[in-house]
Structures are given as structure tokens and as C-alpha cells.
Amino acid sequence: MRILIILCILFSTTNIIAQDKQKMFFVSANYDLQVPLFDLKTDYGLSSGVGLDLSLLTTKNVYWSISNAFMFGSNVNDTTILDHLMDDNRNIIDQNGQIADITLQLRGFNSNIKIGYLHPTFKETSGIFAYGFVGFHQHKTRIDVRNSTVPQLSDDYKKIYDQLRNGISYGSFVGFMHISEKNFIHFYAGVEYTNTISQNRRTTNYHPNKEGNYKDSFVSFKLGWIIPISKRSIKEYYYF
């Protein structure tokens, strides 16, 4: 009888926890505030990016993803590309003899394959999050002619001035990821560095000293909202 009582006490105070962790598929919508570096900084200022990732977090916390992002901005530093079309007052005249309203903007995109790791810090589904990636980057200067017609800036002629460049890109990200087991608060945030060795892709490019390779790099402050496709769960089994 005493042995039975002792065994009951031991079983009631001792438990073995077995975790059954599942992989998780999710999509994430993200926003970047981008700070240009090197050659990209010469031509552009601060820009933004919005993107969509399709990702997998394995049972070992290994992260895989494919991503596409659109980049845009209104801070164009190099405004000399249209200088030869301007009059003495630095205006461009349309076909009706009026001053044309023309704006320059940054447009581009990034496509990447990512691999990384989630290191649990506060709990099993939240912690330090990092990844590396390789992909393709492209950008150009968008020449927007508003409410007028400028023959020198038709769609075909814009290609001479838009400085289209692209190339293979690579980089890394480090930050924090949180996946809640109780509510819909799933997100990640951190800093990403992208480097691209790009080249001008226009056969006719009206810009002196703009041939050869460019180092188009930028640092991004990234925030992403995670939308699970298959929910990750951690089941606990207690043995008494």
C-alpha cells in the first residue's frame, strides 16, 4: 500500500512533455523604407518598397521564401538627363508652345529566393530571425509628362533617358519574428541590406560617363505582416 501511494505521488509530480511541432506555410505583405548607397545614392534619394512573400517555416525553424517587391520614389537626384531639352529658363516646351509639366520618379522591382532561420528567444514561435537571399534587381527613372505632348519624350524616346539598369542582387536580413499561438498578431521587422552589380540595359543611352558596372546598393528598414496558410501548432502531451 505504501509503495502504491509513493508511486502515485511520483507520477503526479513528474511529467514528460513531448512536442509535436508542425511546419507552417504563410504569405507576408511587407513595406520597406530604403536608403540608397554607392551609385544608387548618386541618382536617387529615399524610396519605398512594397512586396509579397510566399514562405515556409519548417519543423526545424528553417525558413524558405520566394519574394517579389515593387520599389518607387519621387526623390531623383540626377535631373541632368533632360538638360539638353531645356530652354534658357530650364523649361521644356510642349508641341503647343506651353511649358510642359514633367516629373521624374524612381521605379523598379526586386525578385529573390531566401533561406534563413528563426532562433526562438522568448518562446518557441518568436525570436531572432535572419536570412540571406539572391535574386534580380531592376530600376529606372520614370519620366512622367502630364497633360501635354512633348515629341522629344514620346514612349520610344523616353527609353534613351530613363537609365534602365538591372543585374544579379544578393544580401541579408536580421530582425525579429513573432508568430502568436493565440491571436492574429504575426509579424517580422528588421534591417535588410541589398547589393546589386548592375549594368545599363539601353542600347542608346543619353548620358555621358554612364557605361559599365554600377554598384546599386541600399539598406531597408522592413516590416512584414504574416498571414498563415497552414497554422503552426505545438502540442504538449503530459504523462502522469
N, C-alpha and C positions, 0 to 999 in steps of 0.2 A: 504493500500500500504506500509506503514511504517512497519507494522508487517511482511509482506512478505519479505521485504528487510532484517529485523533483523533475521528472520528465515534462510534465505539464507546464511547470514554471519556466523551464529552459526553452520550450517551444514557444511560449507566449512572450518571452523577452528577446528572442532571437529571430531575425527574419533575413531571408536571402532575396535580394531584388534582382530580377532579370529584366533587361531592357530589350524591347523589340522595336528598333528604330527603322523607319521606312524612308526610302528616297522620296524626293519632292520635286515635282515639275512646277515651274512658275514662269509667268511673264512679268516684266517690270518696265514701267514707264519712268523715264528719268530726265532730269534737267541738269545742264552744265553751265556754269559761268566760266568762260575761257579767257585766259591771259596769254597773249601771243609772246613767243620768244624768237630770237635769231632773225632769219629772213622774213618770217611771217610778221614779226613786230615792225619791220620797216614799212610794210604795206598796209597793215590793219591794226586797229585798237582792240578794245574789249569786244567780245562776241558771246553769243549764246548757242546752246545746242539742246535739242530735244530728241529723244531716241526711244527705242523699244528693243528689249532683250528677251530672248527665249532661252530659259536656263534649266539646269538640272543640278540638284544638290544630292549627292549620293549618301549611302548609309555611312560612309567613311568621312563625310563632310567635304569631299572633293567637289569643286564647283566647275561646271562646264556651261558655256554660253555662246550663242551667236547673236550679234547685235548690229543694228543699223541706226544711224543718227543723222539728223539734218542740222547743219550749222548756219547761222545767219548773224548779221550785224550791220550797223549803219556807220561804224567808225572806220572810214577808209582814209589812211594817212597819205597814200600815194595818189594825189589828184593830178599829177602831171601827164597822165596818159592821154588827156584830151586837150592839152595846151595848144597844139598846132591848129585846132579847130576854132580857137577863141579869137575875138577881135581885140583891139587895144584896151578895151574896158573889161576884158576877161569874160565876155559873154559869148554864147553860141547862138547864132541866129537860125531860126527855122525857115522853111520854104516860103512862108508868108511875110518874112521880114521882121518877125517878132522875136523877142528874147525867149529862148526855149528853157523850160523848167526841167533840169536834168539832175538826178541824184545818183550817187554811187553807193553800192551796198555789197557786203560780203555774202556769198552763197557757197555752200559746199556740203559734203557728206562724209561719213566715216562708216566703214563696214569691217567688223572684227570677229575673230574667233578667240575666246577667252578660256583660260584654265586657272583655277585658283583653289583656295582652301579657306574654310571657316573654322577658326580656332575658338571653341567655346570658352567663354570667360566668366560670365555671370550665371549662365545656365546653359543647358545642352543646345539650345537653338539661338543663342545670342553670343556675340563675341567679336574678336578681331577678324576682319575679312580682308583678304588680299588676292589679287590675281595679276597675271601677265597676259598680254594679248599680241596678236599680229593681225594685220589687215591691210586695208586700202583706204587712202585719204585723197580727196579731191576738193579744190576750191577755185573760185574765180571772182572777179569783180562784176557785179550785175550793174548794167547801165540802163537806168530807167528814164525814158523820155516821156514826160507827162503832158497830155493834152496838146500835143503838137507833132509835126512831122519834120524830122531832120534827115535829109537824104544821106548825109555822111554817117548817120548812125542807124541805118536800117539793120535788120536782123543779121544779114550776112557781114556787114561792115563791123558790127559790134564784136565779132569774133577776133578782129585784128587787135582790139584794145582790152579785152577782158582778162588777159593774163591767166588763162586756164592752166592750172598745174595739178599734177597728181603723182602718186607713187606709193610704194610699199611703206606701211606705217607699223610701228611697234611701240610698246610702252607697258606701264604697270599702274596698279591702283592699290591703295591701302586705306582702310577705314574701319567702319563698324557696321555689322548687320544684326538686325533684330527680327526674329520670327516668333510671334506670340502664339501660345497654345490656347489662349482663352478669348482673344478678340481678333479684330481685323487690322491691328497695328503691325504691319510687316514693312520694313524699310531697310535701306542701307545708305550710308553717307560717308564721304571721304574725299581724298585728293587723287587725281589721275594725271599722269604725265604721258604725252603722246609725242613721238618724234617721227618725222617723215622726211625721207630723202626723195624729193620730187623734182620733176622737170617740166619745163614749158611744153605744152602739147599743141600749140598752134603753129602751123607751117609758116604763117605770116604773122609777125608779132611786132607792132609798132611801139617799141620801147628799147632804147639803147642800153647796152650792158645788162641785158636780162636773158642771157643764154646760159646753158649749163645746169648743174645741180643746185638745188636750194635745200636749206635745212629749215623746214617748216615745222616748228615745234610749238607746243602750248601746254600750259598747266590748267587743269579743270577742277573746279570745286563742284562735286557731283552729288546729287540727291536722287534716290530712286524709290519708287513705291512698288512693293511686291504684291502681285495678285496670284495666289496659288491656283494651279490647275488640279493638282492632286495634293491633298493636305498631308503634311508630315505629322506623324504622331509618335509618341513614345509611351509604350505600355509598360506598366510595372506589375510584376507578379510577386506576391508575398506568400511565403511558406511558413507555417507555424508548427 
